[in-house]
Amino acid sequence: MNGAFTWLFLAALLAATATRLWLTARQSRHVHAHREAVPASFAGAIPLAAHQKAADYTVAKSRVAMAEVCLSAALVLALTFGGVIQWLSDAWAEAAPPAASGYGIAHGVALIVSVVMLLAVLEMPLTLYRTFVVEARFGFNRMTPKLFVIDLAKQALVSAALGIPLLMLVLWLMQRMGELWWIWVWCAWTGFNLLVLLIYPTFIAPLFNKFSLLEDKGLASRIESLLARCGFRSSGLYVMDGSKRSSHGNAYFTGFGAAKRIVFFDTLLARLAPAEIEAVLAHELGHFRRHHVWKRIAVLFAGSFALLWVLGRLIDLPWFYTGLNVHTMSTATALLLFVLVTPVFTFFLQPLMALHSRRHEFEADAYAVSHASAADLEQALVKLYQDNASTLTPDPLHSAFYDSHPPAATRIARLRTA
């Protein structure tokens, strides 16, 4: 069985990698082929130079994406068939020999954390290239090397503070809760995610950005009126200093219950008129009123429940380990291998997830135009497309496979018929 699983995994990895490269190459070719002319529906709003910048930006990002695809596949092969996971497991076992009952939690935590750190180090060159070369070349990067290092240190500390206790709990539950351990792990995972949603706005986000109350009284009054019409209660309207890292703009709401807050990037406020900001916020409120956030959370939790059930069936089967060139059967190696293998086998579900997300975007747009001006939302989106160098001519197949938002032309056409 292990030989069959080996070939099945390699075939799935090859198919996923080849498809990702093919789709990215299609995107790059399609965007470049339409570089010399602004689409008719945007001809009066976006200059040719801005359209060409967006095309060049998309092509540059596609090249990085193709490198990431190749690196990801190489790392998966190195960790499994290259013997890296087994070597790390043996090394940690020598440092802390397993007890008679098997490998302990300390061994599992050390193994998984070392793999995560190794992957982070090996992926760092592409991250640096994307930030300080691609983003800088097109005028978006405002991150300094010092801030990059500070952010990296903070992210590592927050990840360790939250992730290691969770990992210890998961491994303990896997070892102590019998055959139904996966239900207990799912409950722990669900509770952890809800806790992070609750504490993120107040305790985590301020570690990375400065949040200040919206000082523009006229805009604040306009937004409060919109919130009243939409029946949305917020703990406050905040402005985030997104400009210290990037010139991209955005707006979002975060948290739930009494911790909900609305956040605007300072770059967004600098570019859009008050009516356009109101329309953008109406779209975000559409996600709230249509319960998109909770629907996505429900899908996430249902998916994790199903995947943990599958892992519960695989964890005691030797071929699952040996088929990936790992001979240490432990809860940690099972969890690690499953995390590596799952994206390979679920890759072709991506179009369904993207379609689901695009439907939510259309629903949020429909809600927005019932509480704000469709023309203002269209104008805001056109400005954001231009300022963020978003391509107006994506490859249809690439867009259908990946894009969480509808293509610009399709979205604008719907707003114009609203």
TITI-209679 format. One record per residue (C-alpha): residue number from 1; x, y, z; residue in one letter. Coordinates in Angstrom, 2 decimals. Layout:
BEGIN
+-----+---------+---------+---------+---------+
: num :      c1 :      c2 :      c3 : residuo :
+-----+---------+---------+---------+---------+
: NUM :       X :       Y :       Z :       A :
...
+-----+---------+---------+---------+---------+
***
This chain:
BEGIN
+-----+---------+---------+---------+---------+
: num :      c1 :      c2 :      c3 : residuo :
+-----+---------+---------+---------+---------+
:   1 :    0.00 :    0.00 :    0.00 :       M :
:   2 :    2.83 :    2.41 :    0.79 :       N :
:   3 :    4.14 :    2.15 :   -2.80 :       G :
:   4 :    0.70 :    2.96 :   -4.20 :       A :
:   5 :    0.37 :    5.94 :   -1.86 :       F :
:   6 :    3.82 :    7.18 :   -2.85 :       T :
:   7 :    2.93 :    7.24 :   -6.54 :       W :
:   8 :   -0.52 :    8.71 :   -5.83 :       L :
:   9 :    1.04 :   11.56 :   -3.85 :       F :
:  10 :    3.72 :   12.21 :   -6.47 :       L :
:  11 :    1.10 :   12.25 :   -9.23 :       A :
:  12 :   -1.07 :   14.69 :   -7.25 :       A :
:  13 :    1.92 :   16.92 :   -6.51 :       L :
:  14 :    2.96 :   16.91 :  -10.16 :       L :
:  15 :   -0.58 :   17.67 :  -11.33 :       A :
:  16 :   -1.04 :   20.51 :   -8.83 :       A :
:  17 :    2.37 :   22.04 :   -9.54 :       T :
:  18 :    1.98 :   21.81 :  -13.31 :       A :
:  19 :   -1.51 :   23.32 :  -13.14 :       T :
:  20 :   -0.34 :   26.20 :  -10.95 :       R :
:  21 :    2.55 :   26.97 :  -13.31 :       L :
:  22 :    0.31 :   26.71 :  -16.38 :       W :
:  23 :   -2.35 :   29.01 :  -14.91 :       L :
:  24 :    0.24 :   31.57 :  -13.84 :       T :
:  25 :    1.87 :   31.51 :  -17.27 :       A :
:  26 :   -1.56 :   32.00 :  -18.88 :       R :
:  27 :   -2.21 :   34.99 :  -16.64 :       Q :
:  28 :    1.10 :   36.57 :  -17.53 :       S :
:  29 :    0.64 :   36.05 :  -21.27 :       R :
:  30 :   -2.96 :   37.24 :  -21.29 :       H :
:  31 :   -2.25 :   40.41 :  -19.32 :       V :
:  32 :    0.79 :   41.24 :  -21.45 :       H :
:  33 :   -1.19 :   40.66 :  -24.65 :       A :
:  34 :   -3.78 :   43.27 :  -23.56 :       H :
:  35 :   -1.21 :   45.75 :  -22.30 :       R :
:  36 :   -1.48 :   48.26 :  -25.16 :       E :
:  37 :   -5.15 :   49.17 :  -24.84 :       A :
:  38 :   -7.35 :   50.13 :  -21.91 :       V :
:  39 :  -10.61 :   48.11 :  -21.90 :       P :
:  40 :  -13.46 :   50.12 :  -23.38 :       A :
:  41 :  -15.43 :   50.22 :  -20.13 :       S :
:  42 :  -12.49 :   51.96 :  -18.40 :       F :
:  43 :  -11.20 :   54.07 :  -21.31 :       A :
:  44 :  -12.47 :   57.34 :  -19.88 :       G :
:  45 :  -11.35 :   56.70 :  -16.32 :       A :
:  46 :   -7.92 :   55.02 :  -16.40 :       I :
:  47 :   -5.01 :   56.36 :  -18.46 :       P :
:  48 :   -3.05 :   54.03 :  -20.71 :       L :
:  49 :    0.10 :   54.55 :  -18.60 :       A :
:  50 :   -1.72 :   53.36 :  -15.46 :       A :
:  51 :   -3.11 :   50.35 :  -17.34 :       H :
:  52 :    0.36 :   49.44 :  -18.58 :       Q :
:  53 :    1.78 :   49.80 :  -15.08 :       K :
:  54 :   -0.88 :   47.38 :  -13.79 :       A :
:  55 :    0.00 :   44.93 :  -16.55 :       A :
:  56 :    3.73 :   45.10 :  -15.82 :       D :
:  57 :    3.05 :   44.75 :  -12.07 :       Y :
:  58 :    0.91 :   41.67 :  -12.66 :       T :
:  59 :    3.56 :   40.08 :  -14.89 :       V :
:  60 :    6.27 :   40.78 :  -12.30 :       A :
:  61 :    4.16 :   39.23 :   -9.54 :       K :
:  62 :    3.46 :   36.24 :  -11.76 :       S :
:  63 :    7.16 :   35.56 :  -12.13 :       R :
:  64 :    7.58 :   35.56 :   -8.37 :       V :
:  65 :    4.52 :   33.33 :   -8.04 :       A :
:  66 :    6.02 :   30.77 :  -10.43 :       M :
:  67 :    9.23 :   30.73 :   -8.41 :       A :
:  68 :    7.15 :   30.20 :   -5.26 :       E :
:  69 :    5.33 :   27.27 :   -6.86 :       V :
:  70 :    8.60 :   25.58 :   -7.77 :       C :
:  71 :   10.10 :   26.26 :   -4.34 :       L :
:  72 :    7.02 :   24.93 :   -2.56 :       S :
:  73 :    7.10 :   21.66 :   -4.49 :       A :
:  74 :   10.84 :   21.29 :   -3.93 :       A :
:  75 :   10.46 :   21.86 :   -0.19 :       L :
:  76 :    7.68 :   19.28 :    0.12 :       V :
:  77 :    9.82 :   16.72 :   -1.70 :       L :
:  78 :   12.88 :   17.56 :    0.40 :       A :
:  79 :   10.97 :   17.26 :    3.68 :       L :
:  80 :    9.44 :   13.92 :    2.75 :       T :
:  81 :   11.37 :   11.87 :    0.19 :       F :
:  82 :   14.52 :   13.90 :    0.82 :       G :
:  83 :   14.49 :   12.62 :    4.39 :       G :
:  84 :   14.57 :   16.00 :    6.18 :       V :
:  85 :   11.62 :   15.23 :    8.47 :       I :
:  86 :   13.07 :   11.84 :    9.39 :       Q :
:  87 :   16.51 :   13.35 :   10.00 :       W :
:  88 :   15.08 :   16.06 :   12.26 :       L :
:  89 :   12.98 :   13.51 :   14.14 :       S :
:  90 :   16.03 :   11.31 :   14.74 :       D :
:  91 :   18.10 :   14.32 :   15.81 :       A :
:  92 :   15.55 :   15.43 :   18.38 :       W :
:  93 :   15.12 :   11.83 :   19.57 :       A :
:  94 :   18.86 :   11.69 :   20.30 :       E :
:  95 :   18.67 :   14.98 :   22.20 :       A :
:  96 :   15.70 :   13.73 :   24.22 :       A :
:  97 :   15.33 :    9.94 :   23.93 :       P :
:  98 :   11.69 :    8.75 :   23.71 :       P :
:  99 :   10.11 :    7.09 :   26.72 :       A :
: 100 :    8.84 :    3.54 :   26.71 :       A :
: 101 :    5.38 :    4.84 :   25.83 :       S :
: 102 :    6.68 :    6.55 :   22.70 :       G :
: 103 :    7.67 :   10.01 :   21.55 :       Y :
: 104 :    6.66 :   12.74 :   23.96 :       G :
: 105 :    5.15 :   16.17 :   23.49 :       I :
: 106 :    8.55 :   17.90 :   23.75 :       A :
: 107 :    9.86 :   15.86 :   20.81 :       H :
: 108 :    6.77 :   16.69 :   18.77 :       G :
: 109 :    6.93 :   20.42 :   19.49 :       V :
: 110 :   10.64 :   20.55 :   18.70 :       A :
: 111 :   10.14 :   18.68 :   15.42 :       L :
: 112 :    7.25 :   20.80 :   14.17 :       I :
: 113 :    8.76 :   24.12 :   15.26 :       V :
: 114 :   12.09 :   23.26 :   13.60 :       S :
: 115 :   10.31 :   22.44 :   10.32 :       V :
: 116 :    8.34 :   25.70 :   10.47 :       V :
: 117 :   11.52 :   27.68 :   11.12 :       M :
: 118 :   13.37 :   25.90 :    8.31 :       L :
: 119 :   10.59 :   26.68 :    5.85 :       L :
: 120 :   10.51 :   30.32 :    6.94 :       A :
: 121 :   14.25 :   30.69 :    6.38 :       V :
: 122 :   14.18 :   29.02 :    2.95 :       L :
: 123 :   11.20 :   31.11 :    1.80 :       E :
: 124 :   12.72 :   34.38 :    3.05 :       M :
: 125 :   14.66 :   35.27 :   -0.15 :       P :
: 126 :   11.46 :   35.36 :   -2.20 :       L :
: 127 :    9.71 :   37.38 :    0.49 :       T :
: 128 :   12.54 :   39.92 :    0.45 :       L :
: 129 :   12.54 :   40.03 :   -3.34 :       Y :
: 130 :    8.78 :   40.58 :   -3.47 :       R :
: 131 :    8.90 :   43.38 :   -0.88 :       T :
: 132 :   12.10 :   45.24 :   -1.69 :       F :
: 133 :   12.31 :   44.64 :   -5.44 :       V :
: 134 :    8.87 :   44.10 :   -7.00 :       V :
: 135 :    6.81 :   46.28 :   -4.64 :       E :
: 136 :    9.53 :   48.93 :   -4.57 :       A :
: 137 :    9.89 :   48.97 :   -8.38 :       R :
: 138 :    6.23 :   49.88 :   -8.78 :       F :
: 139 :    6.20 :   52.43 :   -5.97 :       G :
: 140 :    4.20 :   50.47 :   -3.39 :       F :
: 141 :    6.78 :   49.49 :   -0.80 :       N :
: 142 :    7.39 :   51.81 :    2.14 :       R :
: 143 :    8.85 :   49.13 :    4.36 :       M :
: 144 :   12.38 :   49.80 :    5.58 :       T :
: 145 :   14.81 :   46.95 :    6.33 :       P :
: 146 :   14.65 :   47.93 :   10.00 :       K :
: 147 :   10.85 :   47.77 :   10.09 :       L :
: 148 :   10.94 :   44.47 :    8.21 :       F :
: 149 :   13.18 :   42.92 :   10.85 :       V :
: 150 :   11.06 :   44.36 :   13.68 :       I :
: 151 :    7.89 :   42.98 :   12.11 :       D :
: 152 :    9.55 :   39.61 :   11.62 :       L :
: 153 :   10.59 :   39.47 :   15.27 :       A :
: 154 :    7.10 :   40.46 :   16.45 :       K :
: 155 :    5.46 :   37.89 :   14.19 :       Q :
: 156 :    7.77 :   35.19 :   15.51 :       A :
: 157 :    7.04 :   36.11 :   19.12 :       L :
: 158 :    3.27 :   36.29 :   18.62 :       V :
: 159 :    3.28 :   33.01 :   16.68 :       S :
: 160 :    5.30 :   31.32 :   19.41 :       A :
: 161 :    3.18 :   32.76 :   22.22 :       A :
: 162 :   -0.05 :   31.59 :   20.62 :       L :
: 163 :    1.04 :   28.64 :   18.49 :       G :
: 164 :    3.28 :   26.64 :   20.82 :       I :
: 165 :    0.71 :   26.31 :   23.65 :       P :
: 166 :   -1.91 :   25.31 :   21.06 :       L :
: 167 :    0.48 :   22.78 :   19.54 :       L :
: 168 :    1.25 :   21.31 :   22.98 :       M :
: 169 :   -2.46 :   21.01 :   23.70 :       L :
: 170 :   -3.15 :   19.37 :   20.32 :       V :
: 171 :   -0.36 :   16.81 :   20.75 :       L :
: 172 :   -1.51 :   16.05 :   24.31 :       W :
: 173 :   -5.10 :   15.51 :   23.10 :       L :
: 174 :   -3.90 :   13.27 :   20.27 :       M :
: 175 :   -2.00 :   11.10 :   22.75 :       Q :
: 176 :   -4.51 :   10.99 :   25.60 :       R :
: 177 :   -8.04 :   11.10 :   24.19 :       M :
: 178 :   -8.23 :    7.70 :   22.52 :       G :
: 179 :   -9.75 :    7.03 :   19.13 :       E :
: 180 :  -11.92 :   10.17 :   19.25 :       L :
: 181 :   -8.97 :   12.47 :   19.83 :       W :
: 182 :   -9.72 :   14.27 :   16.57 :       W :
: 183 :  -13.03 :   15.60 :   17.94 :       I :
: 184 :  -11.23 :   17.05 :   20.96 :       W :
: 185 :   -8.58 :   18.59 :   18.71 :       V :
: 186 :  -11.29 :   20.11 :   16.54 :       W :
: 187 :  -12.91 :   21.67 :   19.60 :       C :
: 188 :   -9.55 :   23.10 :   20.70 :       A :
: 189 :   -8.85 :   24.43 :   17.19 :       W :
: 190 :  -12.29 :   26.00 :   16.96 :       T :
: 191 :  -11.98 :   27.65 :   20.36 :       G :
: 192 :   -8.51 :   28.94 :   19.51 :       F :
: 193 :   -9.72 :   30.58 :   16.30 :       N :
: 194 :  -12.66 :   32.23 :   18.03 :       L :
: 195 :  -10.35 :   33.49 :   20.77 :       L :
: 196 :   -7.98 :   35.02 :   18.20 :       V :
: 197 :  -10.90 :   36.73 :   16.47 :       L :
: 198 :  -11.89 :   38.21 :   19.81 :       L :
: 199 :   -8.48 :   39.45 :   20.93 :       I :
: 200 :   -6.98 :   40.42 :   17.55 :       Y :
: 201 :   -8.37 :   43.99 :   17.31 :       P :
: 202 :   -7.41 :   44.96 :   20.86 :       T :
: 203 :   -4.21 :   43.06 :   21.60 :       F :
: 204 :   -2.55 :   41.76 :   18.41 :       I :
: 205 :   -3.14 :   44.32 :   15.65 :       A :
: 206 :   -1.81 :   47.26 :   17.75 :       P :
: 207 :    1.54 :   45.44 :   18.04 :       L :
: 208 :    2.10 :   46.09 :   14.32 :       F :
: 209 :    0.15 :   49.25 :   13.52 :       N :
: 210 :   -0.99 :   52.44 :   15.17 :       K :
: 211 :   -4.77 :   52.86 :   15.38 :       F :
: 212 :   -6.31 :   56.27 :   16.04 :       S :
: 213 :   -9.92 :   57.38 :   16.16 :       L :
: 214 :  -11.25 :   58.95 :   12.96 :       L :
: 215 :  -10.87 :   62.71 :   13.45 :       E :
: 216 :  -12.76 :   63.94 :   10.39 :       D :
: 217 :  -16.07 :   64.91 :   12.02 :       K :
: 218 :  -17.93 :   65.27 :    8.74 :       G :
: 219 :  -16.85 :   61.86 :    7.50 :       L :
: 220 :  -17.49 :   60.31 :   10.92 :       A :
: 221 :  -21.02 :   61.72 :   10.95 :       S :
: 222 :  -21.66 :   60.39 :    7.47 :       R :
: 223 :  -20.42 :   56.94 :    8.46 :       I :
: 224 :  -22.43 :   56.91 :   11.68 :       E :
: 225 :  -25.55 :   57.64 :    9.63 :       S :
: 226 :  -24.72 :   54.73 :    7.33 :       L :
: 227 :  -24.16 :   52.42 :   10.30 :       L :
: 228 :  -27.53 :   53.42 :   11.75 :       A :
: 229 :  -29.27 :   52.67 :    8.43 :       R :
: 230 :  -27.56 :   49.29 :    8.26 :       C :
: 231 :  -28.19 :   48.39 :   11.91 :       G :
: 232 :  -24.48 :   47.94 :   12.64 :       F :
: 233 :  -23.00 :   48.65 :   16.05 :       R :
: 234 :  -19.29 :   49.26 :   16.26 :       S :
: 235 :  -16.88 :   49.90 :   19.11 :       S :
: 236 :  -15.33 :   52.73 :   17.08 :       G :
: 237 :  -14.10 :   54.12 :   13.78 :       L :
: 238 :  -10.33 :   53.81 :   13.48 :       Y :
: 239 :   -7.61 :   54.88 :   11.08 :       V :
: 240 :   -4.61 :   52.58 :   10.64 :       M :
: 241 :   -1.18 :   53.80 :    9.58 :       D :
: 242 :   -0.91 :   51.38 :    6.68 :       G :
: 243 :    1.19 :   53.91 :    4.77 :       S :
: 244 :    4.30 :   53.09 :    6.81 :       K :
: 245 :    4.52 :   49.71 :    5.05 :       R :
: 246 :    2.72 :   50.08 :    1.74 :       S :
: 247 :    0.85 :   52.58 :   -0.40 :       S :
: 248 :   -1.95 :   50.08 :   -1.04 :       H :
: 249 :   -5.29 :   51.10 :    0.49 :       G :
: 250 :   -8.09 :   49.15 :    2.12 :       N :
: 251 :  -10.88 :   49.20 :    4.69 :       A :
: 252 :  -12.25 :   46.40 :    6.84 :       Y :
: 253 :  -14.09 :   45.55 :   10.01 :       F :
: 254 :  -12.72 :   43.10 :   12.49 :       T :
: 255 :  -13.68 :   41.30 :   15.67 :       G :
: 256 :  -17.15 :   40.26 :   16.74 :       F :
: 257 :  -19.64 :   41.06 :   19.46 :       G :
: 258 :  -18.71 :   44.16 :   21.44 :       A :
: 259 :  -15.19 :   44.09 :   19.98 :       A :
: 260 :  -16.26 :   44.93 :   16.40 :       K :
: 261 :  -14.43 :   47.92 :   15.00 :       R :
: 262 :  -14.22 :   49.56 :   11.59 :       I :
: 263 :  -10.72 :   50.26 :   10.29 :       V :
: 264 :   -9.65 :   52.50 :    7.41 :       F :
: 265 :   -6.15 :   52.56 :    5.98 :       F :
: 266 :   -4.85 :   56.13 :    6.01 :       D :
: 267 :   -3.94 :   55.65 :    2.34 :       T :
: 268 :   -7.60 :   54.94 :    1.53 :       L :
: 269 :   -8.83 :   58.09 :    3.27 :       L :
: 270 :   -6.26 :   60.15 :    1.38 :       A :
: 271 :   -7.48 :   58.95 :   -2.03 :       R :
: 272 :  -11.25 :   58.69 :   -1.86 :       L :
: 273 :  -13.94 :   61.31 :   -1.47 :       A :
: 274 :  -16.31 :   61.00 :    1.53 :       P :
: 275 :  -19.15 :   59.63 :   -0.61 :       A :
: 276 :  -16.80 :   57.03 :   -2.09 :       E :
: 277 :  -15.55 :   56.02 :    1.37 :       I :
: 278 :  -19.17 :   55.61 :    2.45 :       E :
: 279 :  -19.87 :   53.37 :   -0.54 :       A :
: 280 :  -16.79 :   51.20 :    0.16 :       V :
: 281 :  -17.84 :   50.83 :    3.78 :       L :
: 282 :  -21.38 :   49.95 :    2.70 :       A :
: 283 :  -19.86 :   47.07 :    0.73 :       H :
: 284 :  -17.96 :   45.86 :    3.80 :       E :
: 285 :  -21.14 :   46.14 :    5.86 :       L :
: 286 :  -22.84 :   44.05 :    3.20 :       G :
: 287 :  -20.54 :   41.19 :    4.14 :       H :
: 288 :  -21.66 :   41.62 :    7.75 :       F :
: 289 :  -25.39 :   41.87 :    7.03 :       R :
: 290 :  -25.28 :   38.87 :    4.69 :       R :
: 291 :  -23.41 :   36.90 :    7.38 :       H :
: 292 :  -20.51 :   36.18 :    5.03 :       H :
: 293 :  -17.95 :   36.21 :    7.81 :       V :
: 294 :  -19.79 :   33.59 :    9.83 :       W :
: 295 :  -20.52 :   31.55 :    6.71 :       K :
: 296 :  -16.81 :   31.48 :    5.89 :       R :
: 297 :  -15.97 :   30.58 :    9.47 :       I :
: 298 :  -18.55 :   27.77 :    9.32 :       A :
: 299 :  -16.98 :   26.44 :    6.11 :       V :
: 300 :  -13.53 :   26.62 :    7.73 :       L :
: 301 :  -14.68 :   24.74 :   10.81 :       F :
: 302 :  -16.58 :   22.14 :    8.78 :       A :
: 303 :  -13.55 :   21.59 :    6.56 :       G :
: 304 :  -11.21 :   21.23 :    9.53 :       S :
: 305 :  -13.65 :   18.75 :   11.13 :       F :
: 306 :  -13.63 :   16.62 :    7.96 :       A :
: 307 :   -9.85 :   16.79 :    7.59 :       L :
: 308 :   -9.23 :   15.84 :   11.23 :       L :
: 309 :  -11.57 :   12.88 :   10.76 :       W :
: 310 :   -9.44 :   11.77 :    7.80 :       V :
: 311 :   -6.27 :   12.15 :    9.88 :       L :
: 312 :   -7.92 :   10.08 :   12.58 :       G :
: 313 :   -8.27 :    7.26 :   10.04 :       R :
: 314 :   -4.68 :    7.59 :    8.79 :       L :
: 315 :   -2.70 :    8.07 :   11.98 :       I :
: 316 :   -2.29 :    4.37 :   12.79 :       D :
: 317 :   -1.61 :    3.20 :    9.23 :       L :
: 318 :    2.12 :    2.56 :    8.61 :       P :
: 319 :    1.86 :    3.16 :    4.85 :       W :
: 320 :    0.88 :    6.79 :    5.47 :       F :
: 321 :    4.34 :    7.36 :    6.97 :       Y :
: 322 :    6.52 :    5.03 :    4.94 :       T :
: 323 :    4.82 :    6.10 :    1.72 :       G :
: 324 :    6.31 :    9.54 :    2.38 :       L :
: 325 :    9.70 :    8.18 :    3.48 :       N :
: 326 :    9.10 :    8.75 :    7.19 :       V :
: 327 :    9.59 :    5.84 :    9.57 :       H :
: 328 :    8.85 :    7.54 :   12.89 :       T :
: 329 :    5.21 :    6.89 :   13.70 :       M :
: 330 :    4.19 :    9.59 :   16.16 :       S :
: 331 :    1.43 :   12.13 :   16.59 :       T :
: 332 :    3.79 :   14.93 :   15.57 :       A :
: 333 :    4.96 :   13.30 :   12.33 :       T :
: 334 :    1.36 :   12.37 :   11.48 :       A :
: 335 :    0.25 :   15.96 :   12.01 :       L :
: 336 :    3.22 :   17.37 :   10.09 :       L :
: 337 :    2.81 :   15.04 :    7.13 :       L :
: 338 :   -0.90 :   15.68 :    6.97 :       F :
: 339 :   -0.38 :   19.45 :    6.87 :       V :
: 340 :    2.08 :   19.00 :    3.99 :       L :
: 341 :   -0.04 :   16.51 :    2.05 :       V :
: 342 :   -3.50 :   18.06 :    2.39 :       T :
: 343 :   -2.92 :   21.14 :    0.15 :       P :
: 344 :   -1.69 :   18.84 :   -2.62 :       V :
: 345 :   -4.86 :   16.74 :   -2.63 :       F :
: 346 :   -7.27 :   19.65 :   -2.06 :       T :
: 347 :   -5.73 :   22.02 :   -4.61 :       F :
: 348 :   -8.37 :   21.35 :   -7.25 :       F :
: 349 :  -11.11 :   22.48 :   -4.85 :       L :
: 350 :   -9.72 :   26.01 :   -5.18 :       Q :
: 351 :  -12.14 :   27.07 :   -7.98 :       P :
: 352 :  -15.14 :   26.20 :   -5.80 :       L :
: 353 :  -13.79 :   28.30 :   -2.95 :       M :
: 354 :  -13.07 :   31.19 :   -5.30 :       A :
: 355 :  -16.55 :   30.98 :   -6.83 :       L :
: 356 :  -18.12 :   31.02 :   -3.37 :       H :
: 357 :  -16.12 :   34.12 :   -2.46 :       S :
: 358 :  -17.01 :   35.96 :   -5.69 :       R :
: 359 :  -20.69 :   35.36 :   -5.03 :       R :
: 360 :  -20.25 :   36.96 :   -1.63 :       H :
: 361 :  -18.63 :   39.99 :   -3.29 :       E :
: 362 :  -21.58 :   40.39 :   -5.66 :       F :
: 363 :  -23.98 :   40.12 :   -2.72 :       E :
: 364 :  -22.04 :   42.75 :   -0.79 :       A :
: 365 :  -22.08 :   45.06 :   -3.82 :       D :
: 366 :  -25.85 :   44.61 :   -4.14 :       A :
: 367 :  -26.25 :   45.48 :   -0.47 :       Y :
: 368 :  -23.98 :   48.51 :   -0.85 :       A :
: 369 :  -25.97 :   50.05 :   -3.70 :       V :
: 370 :  -29.15 :   49.73 :   -1.64 :       S :
: 371 :  -27.61 :   51.91 :    1.10 :       H :
: 372 :  -25.19 :   54.09 :   -0.86 :       A :
: 373 :  -24.64 :   55.31 :   -4.41 :       S :
: 374 :  -23.73 :   52.75 :   -7.06 :       A :
: 375 :  -21.91 :   55.50 :   -8.96 :       A :
: 376 :  -19.84 :   56.34 :   -5.90 :       D :
: 377 :  -18.93 :   52.69 :   -5.37 :       L :
: 378 :  -17.97 :   52.37 :   -9.04 :       E :
: 379 :  -15.84 :   55.51 :   -8.82 :       Q :
: 380 :  -14.15 :   54.25 :   -5.65 :       A :
: 381 :  -13.39 :   50.87 :   -7.20 :       L :
: 382 :  -11.93 :   52.46 :  -10.34 :       V :
: 383 :   -9.65 :   54.61 :   -8.19 :       K :
: 384 :   -8.57 :   51.58 :   -6.15 :       L :
: 385 :   -7.93 :   49.52 :   -9.28 :       Y :
: 386 :   -5.70 :   52.28 :  -10.58 :       Q :
: 387 :   -3.93 :   53.09 :   -7.30 :       D :
: 388 :   -3.29 :   49.44 :   -6.47 :       N :
: 389 :   -2.27 :   48.60 :  -10.07 :       A :
: 390 :   -4.88 :   45.84 :  -10.29 :       S :
: 391 :   -5.07 :   44.37 :  -13.75 :       T :
: 392 :   -8.25 :   45.09 :  -15.70 :       L :
: 393 :   -7.63 :   42.19 :  -18.08 :       T :
: 394 :   -7.02 :   38.99 :  -16.08 :       P :
: 395 :   -6.93 :   35.65 :  -17.83 :       D :
: 396 :  -10.49 :   34.26 :  -17.50 :       P :
: 397 :   -9.37 :   30.76 :  -16.50 :       L :
: 398 :   -6.82 :   32.03 :  -13.97 :       H :
: 399 :   -9.44 :   34.37 :  -12.54 :       S :
: 400 :  -12.05 :   31.62 :  -12.28 :       A :
: 401 :   -9.56 :   29.35 :  -10.53 :       F :
: 402 :   -8.08 :   31.79 :   -8.04 :       Y :
: 403 :   -9.74 :   35.18 :   -7.74 :       D :
: 404 :  -11.76 :   35.83 :   -4.60 :       S :
: 405 :  -13.13 :   39.03 :   -6.19 :       H :
: 406 :  -14.92 :   39.28 :   -9.56 :       P :
: 407 :  -12.95 :   40.64 :  -12.53 :       P :
: 408 :  -13.02 :   44.43 :  -12.67 :       A :
: 409 :  -15.00 :   44.65 :  -15.91 :       A :
: 410 :  -17.67 :   42.22 :  -14.70 :       T :
: 411 :  -18.03 :   43.94 :  -11.35 :       R :
: 412 :  -18.29 :   47.43 :  -12.84 :       I :
: 413 :  -20.80 :   46.25 :  -15.44 :       A :
: 414 :  -23.06 :   44.94 :  -12.69 :       R :
: 415 :  -22.83 :   48.20 :  -10.77 :       L :
: 416 :  -23.76 :   50.19 :  -13.86 :       R :
: 417 :  -26.92 :   48.10 :  -14.29 :       T :
: 418 :  -27.85 :   48.43 :  -10.60 :       A :
+-----+---------+---------+---------+---------+
***
